[in-house]
Amino acid sequence: MSGFTIEFSPWGRFHARKKPEEIRRWLGRIGDAGTEAFRGGMGNYPPASAPGAWPNNRTGRLSGSIRSVVTSNSVTIGTSMPYSGFLRNGTSKMARRKMSD
């Protein structure tokens, strides 16, 4: 039986560098994908959307207003339509619809 030797050479110091432009680009891709997923989940009116389902498009204004906003460390996907809160939370006469939580 012949002998053998195992040598271990530890790595040098590891340095991670934060690249803000790469992070923003990555967050932008997430925002774009989320926006498209949200729009893709919406059906067409008629009929009205069912409680708990994605809202159906009547005019296209809601889906057309969906945007993503990227900051240095986050992405937010939302809409500026005033009635989106009613769809998300429901009302006394309408159950909530599936909106991005």
Phi and psi in degrees as GROMACS dihedral restraints (atoms count N, CA, C in turn):
[ dihedral_restraints ]
;  ai    aj    ak    al  type     phi  dphi    fc
    3     4     5     6     1   -90.1    20    10
    4     5     6     7     1   150.2    20    10
    6     7     8     9     1   -83.9    20    10
    7     8     9    10     1   159.6    20    10
    9    10    11    12     1  -140.9    20    10
   10    11    12    13     1   160.1    20    10
   12    13    14    15     1  -125.7    20    10
   13    14    15    16     1   136.4    20    10
   15    16    17    18     1  -112.3    20    10
   16    17    18    19     1   126.3    20    10
   18    19    20    21     1  -114.6    20    10
   19    20    21    22     1   142.1    20    10
   21    22    23    24     1  -123.7    20    10
   22    23    24    25     1   125.2    20    10
   24    25    26    27     1  -112.3    20    10
   25    26    27    28     1   113.1    20    10
   27    28    29    30     1   -65.4    20    10
   28    29    30    31     1   152.4    20    10
   30    31    32    33     1   -66.8    20    10
   31    32    33    34     1   158.9    20    10
   33    34    35    36     1   -73.1    20    10
   34    35    36    37     1  -177.1    20    10
   36    37    38    39     1   -60.5    20    10
   37    38    39    40     1   137.9    20    10
   39    40    41    42     1   -99.3    20    10
   40    41    42    43     1   131.4    20    10
   42    43    44    45     1  -125.3    20    10
   43    44    45    46     1   121.6    20    10
   45    46    47    48     1   -96.4    20    10
   46    47    48    49     1   136.8    20    10
   48    49    50    51     1  -116.8    20    10
   49    50    51    52     1   127.1    20    10
   51    52    53    54     1   -82.3    20    10
   52    53    54    55     1   125.6    20    10
   54    55    56    57     1  -112.9    20    10
   55    56    57    58     1    98.1    20    10
   57    58    59    60     1   -54.5    20    10
   58    59    60    61     1   -37.1    20    10
   60    61    62    63     1   -66.5    20    10
   61    62    63    64     1   -33.6    20    10
   63    64    65    66     1   -71.0    20    10
   64    65    66    67     1   -40.6    20    10
   66    67    68    69     1   -62.7    20    10
   67    68    69    70     1   -46.0    20    10
   69    70    71    72     1   -62.8    20    10
   70    71    72    73     1   -39.7    20    10
   72    73    74    75     1   -64.1    20    10
   73    74    75    76     1   -43.5    20    10
   75    76    77    78     1   -63.6    20    10
   76    77    78    79     1   -46.2    20    10
   78    79    80    81     1   -62.7    20    10
   79    80    81    82     1   -36.7    20    10
   81    82    83    84     1   -62.0    20    10
   82    83    84    85     1   -40.8    20    10
   84    85    86    87     1   -64.6    20    10
   85    86    87    88     1   -39.5    20    10
   87    88    89    90     1   -63.1    20    10
   88    89    90    91     1   -44.9    20    10
   90    91    92    93     1   -61.4    20    10
   91    92    93    94     1   -43.5    20    10
   93    94    95    96     1   -63.4    20    10
   94    95    96    97     1   -43.8    20    10
   96    97    98    99     1   -65.2    20    10
   97    98    99   100     1   -41.3    20    10
   99   100   101   102     1   -65.6    20    10
  100   101   102   103     1   -40.0    20    10
  102   103   104   105     1   -61.9    20    10
  103   104   105   106     1   -46.0    20    10
  105   106   107   108     1   -66.4    20    10
  106   107   108   109     1   -37.6    20    10
  108   109   110   111     1   -64.5    20    10
  109   110   111   112     1   -41.4    20    10
  111   112   113   114     1   -62.8    20    10
  112   113   114   115     1   -49.2    20    10
  114   115   116   117     1   -62.4    20    10
  115   116   117   118     1   -38.8    20    10
  117   118   119   120     1   -68.4    20    10
  118   119   120   121     1   -22.8    20    10
  120   121   122   123     1   -78.7    20    10
  121   122   123   124     1   -18.5    20    10
  123   124   125   126     1   -79.0    20    10
  124   125   126   127     1   135.9    20    10
  126   127   128   129     1   -93.7    20    10
  127   128   129   130     1  -167.0    20    10
  129   130   131   132     1  -114.7    20    10
  130   131   132   133     1   143.8    20    10
  132   133   134   135     1   -91.2    20    10
  133   134   135   136     1   144.9    20    10
  135   136   137   138     1   -76.1    20    10
  136   137   138   139     1   163.8    20    10
  138   139   140   141     1   -84.3    20    10
  139   140   141   142     1   174.4    20    10
  141   142   143   144     1   -65.5    20    10
  142   143   144   145     1   153.5    20    10
  144   145   146   147     1   -69.3    20    10
  145   146   147   148     1   151.7    20    10
  147   148   149   150     1   -83.0    20    10
  148   149   150   151     1   153.6    20    10
  150   151   152   153     1   -54.8    20    10
  151   152   153   154     1   134.3    20    10
  153   154   155   156     1    83.1    20    10
  154   155   156   157     1    -8.4    20    10
  156   157   158   159     1   -93.1    20    10
  157   158   159   160     1   167.7    20    10
  159   160   161   162     1   -62.3    20    10
  160   161   162   163     1   146.5    20    10
  162   163   164   165     1   -66.9    20    10
  163   164   165   166     1   145.6    20    10
  165   166   167   168     1   -88.8    20    10
  166   167   168   169     1   147.0    20    10
  168   169   170   171     1   -76.0    20    10
  169   170   171   172     1   126.4    20    10
  171   172   173   174     1  -102.7    20    10
  172   173   174   175     1   -51.4    20    10
  174   175   176   177     1  -112.7    20    10
  175   176   177   178     1   -17.9    20    10
  177   178   179   180     1    88.1    20    10
  178   179   180   181     1    -2.6    20    10
  180   181   182   183     1   -66.6    20    10
  181   182   183   184     1   -39.3    20    10
  183   184   185   186     1   -65.4    20    10
  184   185   186   187     1   -51.4    20    10
  186   187   188   189     1   -65.7    20    10
  187   188   189   190     1   -32.9    20    10
  189   190   191   192     1   -71.3    20    10
  190   191   192   193     1   -19.8    20    10
  192   193   194   195     1   -93.9    20    10
  193   194   195   196     1    -3.1    20    10
  195   196   197   198     1   -70.9    20    10
  196   197   198   199     1   126.7    20    10
  198   199   200   201     1  -138.5    20    10
  199   200   201   202     1   159.4    20    10
  201   202   203   204     1  -117.0    20    10
  202   203   204   205     1   142.5    20    10
  204   205   206   207     1  -122.1    20    10
  205   206   207   208     1   123.9    20    10
  207   208   209   210     1  -105.6    20    10
  208   209   210   211     1   131.6    20    10
  210   211   212   213     1  -110.4    20    10
  211   212   213   214     1  -169.5    20    10
  213   214   215   216     1   -66.0    20    10
  214   215   216   217     1   -25.1    20    10
  216   217   218   219     1  -140.7    20    10
  217   218   219   220     1    17.4    20    10
  219   220   221   222     1  -155.5    20    10
  220   221   222   223     1   164.0    20    10
  222   223   224   225     1  -134.1    20    10
  223   224   225   226     1   135.9    20    10
  225   226   227   228     1  -122.0    20    10
  226   227   228   229     1   131.3    20    10
  228   229   230   231     1  -113.9    20    10
  229   230   231   232     1   128.1    20    10
  231   232   233   234     1  -163.4    20    10
  232   233   234   235     1  -173.2    20    10
  234   235   236   237     1  -135.9    20    10
  235   236   237   238     1   154.1    20    10
  237   238   239   240     1   -99.5    20    10
  238   239   240   241     1     4.1    20    10
  240   241   242   243     1   -71.1    20    10
  241   242   243   244     1   129.1    20    10
  243   244   245   246     1   -60.1    20    10
  244   245   246   247     1   -31.3    20    10
  246   247   248   249     1   -83.3    20    10
  247   248   249   250     1    -2.7    20    10
  249   250   251   252     1   -62.7    20    10
  250   251   252   253     1   -30.8    20    10
  252   253   254   255     1   -64.6    20    10
  253   254   255   256     1   -36.0    20    10
  255   256   257   258     1   -66.4    20    10
  256   257   258   259     1   -40.0    20    10
  258   259   260   261     1   -66.1    20    10
  259   260   261   262     1   -41.7    20    10
  261   262   263   264     1   -70.6    20    10
  262   263   264   265     1   -41.7    20    10
  264   265   266   267     1  -100.4    20    10
  265   266   267   268     1   -17.1    20    10
  267   268   269   270     1    80.1    20    10
  268   269   270   271     1   172.5    20    10
  270   271   272   273     1  -134.7    20    10
  271   272   273   274     1  -176.2    20    10
  273   274   275   276     1   -68.3    20    10
  274   275   276   277     1   -18.7    20    10
  276   277   278   279     1  -113.4    20    10
  277   278   279   280     1    -1.9    20    10
  279   280   281   282     1  -144.7    20    10
  280   281   282   283     1   131.2    20    10
  282   283   284   285     1   -71.6    20    10
  283   284   285   286     1   155.2    20    10
  285   286   287   288     1   -64.1    20    10
  286   287   288   289     1   151.7    20    10
  288   289   290   291     1  -105.9    20    10
  289   290   291   292     1   163.7    20    10
  291   292   293   294     1   -72.3    20    10
  292   293   294   295     1   114.5    20    10
  294   295   296   297     1  -129.7    20    10
  295   296   297   298     1   162.5    20    10
  297   298   299   300     1   -65.0    20    10
  298   299   300   301     1   116.7    20    10
